[in-house]
Structures are given as structure tokens and as C-alpha cells.
Amino acid sequence: MIGCSIYFYADRCGRCSSRLAAVSENFVPGLRYRSRAQELWALVVEAFGGWEERVTQAAAEVGLSPVSAWALVQLDPDHPISQKELAARLRCNPSTVVDPTDRLEEAELVVRQANPADRRVNVLIVTTRGRQVRDGVIDRLFEPPEAFRKLRGEELRRFRDVMLAAVTGTSAPAPAPRPSPKNLDRRGDGGST
């Protein structure tokens, strides 16, 4: 990211201009943001620029299409679900998951079995091999990018809190006040008296 490590610190760090400039001229040339919310959304979108390539590579490494790999990721090995439930999780039409599910079954990563609670419905059960492949794909997909690994602990915590609030529609906790050196000395946390 350009400028401060995280946009949330822009107003406090004193190094960033309050003017909303383009995050990256290569991302959307000439774009000027109408609000900090729009700028934040553009940052999120830009941060995911490599996501599709990452999914494609992780899937290819295990011999799956990106769609089949993502379907496998969405199956909880400890809680089998039906294709209809998988489609709901993937936010697509149930007929859309038939081909990826067939491919997962052909690769012996899942098996279809009658649901013990309702034998009219088949559930998808992740096999032992499927668990191993799924774990590897998840590890590959969710390895943080280098830019995230460079952030300090407090920056990561604040970024996580704000993103969680944005995703869940709740309020982010207020940032903890930073103790002044004078207060640290009084508590005995630093400095000499």
C-alpha cells in the first residue's frame, strides 16, 4: 500500500495528506475517491488483485479446477452437507455444483452417501485424502501476502477489527489509547525516575 501502512492511521500519523488521492495509478488511472469509504473499498479490491491467480495455482497444484477446489474448501470434513447446501454456501444455483462435485468424487476427495437423517438426500463426505488436499489448498489460499506480514501487531489488530466490523455490519472497537512516556514512567513500565 502507498503512504502509511494502513489507511486507518492516515489522519493520525501526520505523514499523509487529508486529500484523497488515487491509491495506485495502475489500479484505476485517474480515479479520485469521493469518500474515505470508497477509498477503503478500492484498497480492498486492489489487495485482492492476486486472488484469482492464487486460486488457479492452488487448484492446479492438486489437479483441480478453481471451481472444484473452492467447492472442496467450502466442505467441512466434520459436518457433511448436501449439494443444495453447498450451492447455498457458494451462492449459486444447485445445478451449478453438480459438475465440480462430480469431479471431486472422481478424484476420490469426496463421496456421496445417504443422509442418515433423511435417506432421500445425499450428503457430501470429505474423504481422508480430501481432508489432506483441502488442508493444503486452504494453507495456500490463506497464506497472508507479504504486505500483511510486514504490518506491526497493533496495525494488524486494528485492521482486523475494522474489517470484521465492515463484514459483520457492527462497530469496530475504539483503538486503545497509546500511553505517553510520562504515564509509562509513573507505572514503572519504562524510563528511570
C-alpha positions in Angstrom: 0.0 0.0 0.0 1.1 3.5 -0.6 1.7 6.1 2.1 1.0 5.0 5.6 0.9 1.3 6.4 -2.9 1.3 6.8 -5.4 3.9 5.7 -6.9 4.0 9.2 -3.8 5.7 10.5 -3.8 8.4 7.8 -5.4 11.1 10.0 -3.2 10.4 13.0 0.3 9.8 11.5 0.9 13.3 10.2 2.7 11.9 7.1 -0.4 11.6 4.9 -2.3 14.3 3.2 -6.0 14.6 4.0 -6.7 14.9 0.3 -8.0 11.7 -1.2 -5.6 10.7 -4.0 -5.6 7.6 -6.1 -4.2 4.6 -4.2 -2.4 3.3 -7.2 -2.3 4.9 -10.6 -2.0 1.4 -12.1 -5.2 0.2 -10.5 -7.7 2.7 -11.9 -5.9 5.5 -13.7 -7.3 9.0 -12.8 -9.7 7.7 -10.1 -10.2 10.2 -7.3 -12.2 9.0 -4.4 -15.4 10.7 -3.3 -15.1 9.4 0.3 -12.8 7.5 2.6 -15.3 4.6 2.4 -14.8 4.5 -1.4 -11.1 4.7 -1.0 -11.2 1.8 1.5 -13.3 -0.3 -0.8 -10.8 0.3 -3.6 -7.9 -0.7 -1.3 -9.7 -3.9 -0.5 -10.4 -4.7 -4.2 -6.8 -3.8 -5.1 -5.5 -6.0 -2.3 -7.3 -9.0 -3.9 -5.7 -8.4 -7.3 -3.8 -11.7 -7.0 -6.6 -13.8 -5.5 -7.8 -15.3 -8.8 -4.2 -16.3 -9.8 -3.7 -17.7 -6.3 -6.8 -19.8 -6.5 -5.9 -21.0 -10.0 -2.4 -22.0 -8.9 -3.5 -23.7 -5.7 -6.2 -25.7 -7.7 -3.7 -26.7 -10.4 -1.2 -27.9 -7.8 -3.8 -30.5 -6.7 -5.2 -31.3 -10.2 -8.5 -29.5 -9.7 -10.3 -26.6 -11.5 -10.6 -23.4 -9.4 -14.3 -24.1 -9.0 -13.8 -27.6 -7.8 -11.0 -26.5 -5.4 -13.2 -23.8 -3.9 -16.1 -26.2 -3.6 -13.8 -28.6 -1.6 -12.7 -25.7 0.6 -16.4 -25.0 1.4 -17.0 -28.5 2.6 -16.5 -29.0 6.3 -15.0 -32.5 6.8 -16.7 -32.8 10.2 -20.2 -31.8 9.0 -21.3 -33.3 5.7 -23.8 -31.3 3.7 -25.9 -31.8 0.6 -25.2 -30.4 -2.8 -28.1 -28.0 -2.2 -26.5 -26.7 0.9 -23.1 -26.4 -0.9 -24.8 -24.4 -3.6 -26.2 -22.1 -0.9 -22.8 -21.7 0.6 -21.3 -20.9 -2.8 -24.3 -18.6 -3.6 -25.1 -20.3 -6.8 -27.8 -22.4 -8.4 -27.8 -26.1 -7.2 -27.3 -27.3 -10.7 -24.1 -25.4 -10.9 -22.4 -27.6 -8.2 -23.1 -30.9 -10.0 -20.0 -30.8 -12.2 -17.5 -29.7 -9.6 -18.9 -32.2 -7.1 -18.7 -35.0 -9.7 -15.0 -34.0 -10.3 -14.3 -34.1 -6.6 -15.9 -37.6 -6.4 -13.9 -38.8 -9.4 -10.7 -37.6 -7.7 -11.8 -39.5 -4.6 -11.8 -36.4 -2.5 -15.5 -36.7 -1.6 -18.1 -39.5 -1.5 -21.9 -39.1 -1.7 -23.8 -41.0 0.9 -27.4 -41.1 2.0 -28.1 -38.7 4.9 -28.9 -40.8 7.9 -31.5 -38.3 9.0 -33.2 -38.2 5.6 -32.2 -41.1 3.2 -33.8 -39.2 0.2 -30.9 -36.7 0.4 -27.3 -37.4 -0.3 -24.6 -35.6 1.6 -21.0 -35.0 0.6 -18.4 -36.5 2.8 -14.8 -35.4 2.6 -12.5 -38.5 2.4 -9.2 -38.8 4.2 -7.4 -37.8 1.0 -9.9 -35.0 0.5 -9.0 -33.6 4.0 -5.3 -33.6 3.2 -5.9 -31.9 -0.2 -8.4 -29.4 1.3 -5.9 -28.5 4.1 -3.2 -27.9 1.6 -5.4 -25.7 -0.6 -6.5 -23.7 2.5 -2.9 -23.2 3.6 -2.0 -21.9 0.1 -5.0 -19.7 -0.3 -4.9 -18.1 3.1 -1.2 -17.5 3.5 -1.0 -13.8 4.1 0.5 -11.6 1.4 3.9 -10.1 2.2 2.4 -6.7 2.7 0.2 -8.0 5.5 3.2 -9.8 7.1 5.1 -6.5 7.2 2.4 -4.8 9.4 3.1 -4.4 13.1 0.9 -6.2 15.7 -1.2 -3.2 16.6 -1.7 -2.3 12.9 -2.9 -5.9 12.2 -5.2 -5.9 15.2 -6.8 -2.6 14.2 -7.1 -3.6 10.5 -8.7 -6.9 11.6 -11.1 -5.2 13.9 -12.2 -2.7 11.3 -12.5 -5.3 8.5 -14.5 -7.6 10.8 -16.8 -4.7 11.6 -17.3 -3.9 7.9 -18.0 -7.6 7.1 -20.4 -8.1 10.0 -22.0 -4.7 9.9 -21.1 -3.9 13.5 -19.0 -1.2 15.1 -15.2 -1.6 15.4 -13.9 -1.3 18.9 -12.2 2.0 19.6 -8.5 1.9 19.4 -6.7 1.6 22.7 -5.1 4.9 23.8 -1.4 4.9 23.4 0.3 5.6 26.8 2.5 8.6 26.9 6.1 8.2 28.0 5.2 10.2 31.2 2.5 7.7 32.1 4.8 4.8 31.4 7.3 6.2 33.9 4.7 6.5 36.6 3.6 2.9 36.2 7.1 1.7 36.2 6.9 0.4 32.6 9.8 2.4 31.3 12.3 5.1 31.9 14.0 5.9 35.2 12.9 8.2 38.0 
